[in-house]
């Protein structure tokens, strides 16, 4: 478990409120949510479907703006960024890990990383080094269809790290994996948080992997509360 602290949090959400829908169908997705995550810290967010977890990732990843409150990444106020500036900020500062890796089927493992680096203007990306760090250097020239679910997730993690992000946002990384591979992937996330000093926020329904995060928080009806791994309802 990390003990890292920082004067400037990697992620600092303060009193964020987000409503979705119109008229009678309007719902409160986030109800004055606050969350601070320091560099090198690994935080898990659990909770039932529709509780607001995806909305939390959306505002943390500069994909949506809260109706009120603020979101800062290493001191940068995301609410002050225009659409184009937010897109550039995401590419260089935030890494995303999706369910099942979400890899491009025509590209090899190495080319997945090279494309992400090229889009961010990163000419010094250590593609093979990152693949080696996640145990996938021997599969660098394989395409997603030639990889197992766990291998695709490892490549997805390497791709998310290729531009040295300050924040890694992870959405249900074990949804398509068996128990052993789920543990491997989440343990890898915990290791990368410590070794790369990147803050990791993971949304999950998998109670079995909650031993790895530094903190577990529960989202219910748009409200976020810190809980123990054992008491979390999934």
Buried (B, 14 or more C-beta within 10 A) or exposed (E): EBEBEBEEBBBBBBEBBBBBEEEEEEEBBBBBBEBBBBBBBBBBBBBBEEBBBBBBBBBBBBBBBBEEBBBBBBEBEBBEBEEEEBEBBBBBBBBBBBBBBBBEEEBBBBBBBBBBBEEBEBEEBEBBEBBBBBBBBEBBEBBBEEBEBBBBBBBBBBBBBBBBBBBBBBBBBBBBBEEEBBBBBBEBBBBBBBEBBBBBBBBBEBBEBBEBBBBBBBBBEBBBEEBEBEEBEE
